[in-house]
Amino acid sequence: MLRRVLLYLSERRWLRKLITRYGPTRAFAWRFVAGETTESALDAVRELSSRGIASTLDLLGESVRDARDAEESANEYLRLLDAIRESGLAAHISLKLTQLGLDVSEELCRGNLERILEKASEYGVFVRFDMESSAYTQRTLDIFGDLRQRWSNCGVVIQSYLYRSEQDVEELIRTGARVRLCKGAYLEPSSVAYQRKRDVDASYVRLMEKLLSAGNYPAIATHDPDMIAHAKEYVREKGIPPRSFEFQMLYGVRRDLQEALAREGYNVRCYVPFGTEWYPYFMRRLAERPANLMFVLRSVLAERRGAAGGRTP
């Protein structure tokens, strides 16, 4: 029921206009979205950098079904790359293939990606291919594998809740690809994904250990204190240098934990979404997995307890 309500609200233009201008959702979303403009996003990058935390920028938008819109999304990313270069800041970028036209045609998507990768390579910027629902997993990996033969400045995301992910991770390790590991937030059927949290977590641990042992600078994307503690203990036991991987977290979530890891000498990167499409994006993220709503609220409470000197859960 909650999922249907959130999806309904995400599609109501009148409500979007009201809330994005006047409602409390805007203030709430601003904790987790770095504003609507490139300037606000770069300000967030500067602030994070001052605390020893790196950034990856995500220009919000996805599920584009018009070729002109897909090309404009690519142009916006090209302007973002110019802005990163002009600012002198070091930041990665993340993008979704459906934002660049994968639902229109693979040829269109590849062409837009090539333009972005070419400029990013010229500027020395790393590009991460985000993973969407399981309907796009194989196509994303195929396109990534092909383009990576020409541009080495790119990596991809793997979701631990998919059954196929262990095989995908082993293949990506074999080819030397850079992987960001996350649990996955889309609502997937039992035919392709683990349904129980403990199974998703167990898969995450298996894949994380494989990547830490043999991967090419893996990104461990989690806010789960147990997963983070396991990663830290694993690299200590195996003698894996802490600088050979990085932890990644979302903008505005567990900022206390991000800073603590950075102080301990670990590489920490913050995923920084921004753009005018923040409202539908924010609502769809909650709708894909309504438990995320409670997760966000628990994260805020946990951070406040940590800041007050309480025990971190």
N, C-alpha and C positions, 0 to 999 in steps of 0.2 A: 504493500500500500504506500509506504513512504517513497519507494523508488518511483512509482507512478506519479505521485504528487510532485516530486522534484523534477521529473521529466516534463510534466505539464507546465510547471512554472518556468522552466528554462526556455519554453517556446512561446511564451506570452509576451509579445512586443510591448504592449501597453504597460505591463508590470515591469519589464526590463527598464523602460524609460523612467518610470516612477522611482524604482529602487535605486538605479544607478545615479540618479540625481539627488534624491531626497532621503532615501531609506537607510536604515541601519546596516543593511547588507553591504553597502559600499565601504563603510568604515571597517566592517568585519573582514571583507575580502582583501582590503588593503594590507592587512597583516601578512597575507599569503600571496599577494600579487604586487609586483613592484611598479604599480601605476600603469598608465596608459601610453606613455611616450618613451622613446629611446632615451631621452635625457633623464627621466626618472629611473629607468633601469640602470643606466650607467652610474647614477648617484648611488644606487644600491650596491653596485659592484665596488665602487670606491669605499663605501662604508664597510663592506665585508672584508675588503683587502686590508683596511686599517686594523682589523682584528685577526689578521693572518689566515683568512678564509678565501679560497679561490671561488670563481663563479663560472657557471654556464648559463647563457641567456636563451630563453625560449620565447619567441614571438608567437603569442597565442593565436590559434586558428587550426581548423582541421575539417575533414569531410567536405572539402571543396568540390563542387560538381560542375563548375563552369571554367572553361579553359582560360578566359581572360582573368578571372579571379585567381586562378592558380599561378598565372604568369605574374600578376601583381604581387602575390605572396612572395614569389622568388625575388622580385625587384625590391621588396621591403627588406628581405634578408641581405641583399647586396648593399642596400643603404645602411643596414645595421653593421655590416662588416666595415664599411667606410667609416662609420662613426666610432667603432672600436679602435680602428687604426688611428684616427685623428685624435682620440682621447689619450692614446698612449697606454691604455689599460690592457692587461692580459686577461682575456676571457674566451671561453669556448662558446659554441652555439649548439643548440639542439633543435631538431626539426622533425616534423611528421610528414610522411610521404603522401598522405591524403590531402594535406594542406597544399602540396605542390602538384596535385592533379592525378594521383594514382587512380582515383575512381573515374577520371575522364578517359585517360589512356596511359599506358605504361611509357609510351614514347614521349608524351608531354612531360611526365614526371621525371624521367631520366634527363631530358633536356634541361629542365629547371635545376635539377641537382647538379648537373655538370657545370652550369654557370656559377652556382654557389661554391662548389668544390674548387673550381679554378681560381676564383678570387680569394677564397679562404687559404688555399695553398700559397698563393702569392704573398698574402699577409701573415702567414704563419699561424693561422687560427685552426684549431681542431673542431671538427664537426661530428656530432653524435646523431645517428639515426634512431629516433625514438621508436619503440614498438607499440603498436596499437592492438586491437583485438586479434584473436587467433585467426580470423579470416584473412589477415594481412601478414601473418608471420612468415610464411614461405616466400611470398613475393618480396617482402622487405629484405630477407636474407639473401635472396637471389640477386636483387639489384645491388645491395651492399657488396656482396662478393665480387660482382663484376666491376663496379666502379672503383673498388679498393685496389684493383690491379693497376689502375692509373693514378689514383690519388691515395697516398698512404695516410693522409691527415684526417682519417675518419674512423669511427667506431660504431658499435651497435648495442642495443639493449636486449637482454634475455630475461624472461619472466619465469620465476621458479615454480609457479603453480601449473604450468603446462607440462604434461607428461613427456613431451618431446624434448624438453629443454636440456636434459642431460646429454643426449646425443648431439644437440646443437652446440653446447658448450665444448664438448670434446673436439668437434670439427673446427670450431673457431680457435681453440687453443692450438690445434695442429697447424692452422694457417697463420698463427701469430696475430690474429685480430684483437683489437682492444674491446673489452666487453664491460658494460655496466650491468650489474645484476640487481634486479628488484624482485619483489614478490608478485606483482601484477595486481591491477585494480579493476579490470573489466569483469563483467558478469559472464562467466563461461560455463558451458554445459559439462556434465560429468564425463561425457565421452572424450573430452580433450584436456580437462584440468582437474586437479585435486580440489575437493570441495571442503575438506576439513582443515582448519588452521594448522593443526599439528602436522598434517601431511605436507602442507605448503612449507611450513617451517623446516621440516626434516629435509625436504628437497633443497631449500635455500642453503642449509648447512653443507650438504653434499657438494653442491655446485660452487659455493664459496670456497671450500677447501681445495677443490680442483683448480679454481682460478688463482687462488693465492699461491699454490704450489707451482703451477706451470703456466699461468696466464701472462699476458703482456700488459703490465700496469693495469690490473683490473680495478673497477670502481665498485665498491661495496655500498650499495644504495639502501640504507635502512635507518630507521629511528629506533628500532627495537634494542633496548639496552642489553638483552640477553645475547642477541646476535653480535652486537658490537663487542661484548665481553668475550664471546667465543672466538671471534676473529683475532682479538688482541692476544689471547692465550695461545691460539694456534700458531701465530707467527712467532711468538716467543719460543714455543716448543720446537718448531722446525727451523729456527734460526733465519727466518725470512726478514729481510730488512724492512722496517716500517715505511721507508720512502719508496718501496717498490709497488705500492698500491695506494688508493685513496678511499676515504669514506665520503659518501655523498648524501646530502639531506636536502629537504625542500626549504625554500625561503619562508621564514616565519615559523617553522616548526622546530621545537627543541633547540632554540638558539643557545641555551645554556650548555647543552651537550656538544654542540658544534664548537663552541669556544673552549670547552674543557679538552676535547680531543686535540684541537690545534695547540693548546698550551702544552699538552703531553708530547708534542712533536710529530703527530700524525698529519698527513696531508688530508685536508678537508675541503670539499668543494660544495658549494650551495647552488641548487637548481633554481634559477630566478626567472619565473614567468612574468610577462608583461604584455600590454596591448589593449586595444579597445574591445576585444572579444572576451574580456575577463568574466563578464557575468554568465553567459551561456556555458563557458568553459568551467567555471566554478560550480555551477549547478549540475552540469553533466557529470563532473567528477564525483560529486556526492551521490548522484543517481546511479552511477555504475556500481557503486558499492556503498549502500547507505551506512554501513558501519564506519565509513570514513568520517561521518559527521561526529560520532562519538569519539573517534580517534583524535580529531582536531581539538575537541573540547578537553579530552584527557591530556593532550600535549600541552595545552595552555596551562592547565592546572598543575601538571608535573613541573613545568618550567617555573611557575610561580613558587612552588614548594622548594625547588632547587635553589632559586634566588634567595629564598628566605632562610636557607641553611637546613632545610628539611631533607629527609632521605629521598633520593631519586628512585622511583619505582622501577 
